[in-house]
Amino acid sequence: MLCNNWGPQILTQTITTGRPFQARYEQICRMRTPNGEVLQEMIVGAVFRDNDGRLRKELRLPDAPGEGITLAFLADPLNESIYILDPQSRTFVRERFPTTLSDTDHPSLVPANKDFSVVDDEHLGVQELEGLLCHGHRGRLNDAVVEFWYSDELIEIVLEKRTGRDEDTTLRLFEIRRVEPDGELFNIPPGYTAMNEAQLDAASVRGGGEVPFESEEGESFLSRAAASGDLKAVRSQLAEGVDVDSKGYRNETPLMAAAECGHYAIVEELLRAGASVDLRSNTGSTALMFASMNGHTEIVRALLAHGASTDMEEGRQTALMFATQSGSLEIVKLLLAAGADVNAKESHHMTALMWAAERGHIEIVQALLAAGADVHAKNIDGYTALDIARLVNQTKIVSLLEAADSSD
């Protein structure tokens, strides 16, 4: 593919609330070959953002078979998660929200009201694009000249052009409507199953079909076999002496892959083979976190039985937080019984109680309160769990938290 940056575009790092919109999306890439030939490729799709700052981007890739959406990206900044959906295979991948991307790596992710991270920045004035007043900037980024036009009203880049020595890229939003999109667009559809990203990439971008395990190196093979649920292949690889803790994509181990995708028998097989339960991926996640965020109760139970730690690096979300967000009451109880810190805070100072209040999980709120959750804790915006429950109109939880507050 010529357009190799279709993934992160539009999915901003910042949380933009109160500015809902939907629009069509177009990205045109032109590459000049050494013999003077110009190759062109177009990616089309749609972008949606709701009042809460959630984002959806739908893409139709030019080299994929069939019609309709090829891939859909969902970004939930408050949940620090991105989901990549493949409608053809009805599968999805979940990743942590990117918090380490640099503005210079992804200039389209820069908020419009901040300085654009290019050198020799030149202001181009103001013009109307798609019914929006946009201010333009031009500068150099590495070996390319970058021009972008930003709408303060939308808080989004409406048009971006990159001109390099051998290739040009134009990205634009059009047919923009400042309306609240259908909330169902931001949910995982029923019947979708989890995969690891390598499998999804193989199935979607290469044109479908099975992941070619036999052509992969041993370490990648074991992680992919674990993610796909191929117990026979996992046993074969272990018998051949492949490292049970070998690292695959995002430095995830086979145990993490199996825990994320819910393959209990493979988790048990890997644990019997001596898999380390507390290794972390590039995103800082452990097998216990992957199992908790996806609601795999028996896998959580097995990992805890093998000594998995409920602790987490400072500022990271914990397994308890992920279980709370997904509404897994039984997993919440298992983690609390195992000593999980009920008052741990992540980077936005959100606690498990705040997540439960925001998501409306009444029974989980009760369980957390019984475990000593601090009703007075505040997030980075100064809101308590009670404040959050009031903001999202969770009336029953408001009553619970008011009673807990008054009893202190």
Secondary structure, DSSP 4 states (H G I P E B T S, - for coil): -----TTTTT--SS---S--EEEEEEEEEEEE-TTS-EEEEEEEEEEEE-TTS-EEEEEE-TT-SSSS-SEEEEEEGGGTEEEEEETTTTEEEEEE---S--TTT-GGGS-TTS--S-EEEEEEEEEEETTEEEEEEEEEETTEEEEEEEETTTTEEEEEEEE-SSEEEEEEEEEEE-SPPPGGGGSPPTT-EE--HHHHHHHHTTTSS---GGGS-HHHHHHHHHHHT-HHHHHHHHHTT--TT---GGG--HHHHHHHHT-HHHHHHHHHTT--SS---TTS--HHHHHHHTT-HHHHHHHHHTT------TBSPPHHHHHHHHT-HHHHHHHHHTT--TT--BTT---HHHHHHHHT-HHHHHHHHHTT--TT---TTS--HHHHHHHTT-HHHHHHHHHHHHT-
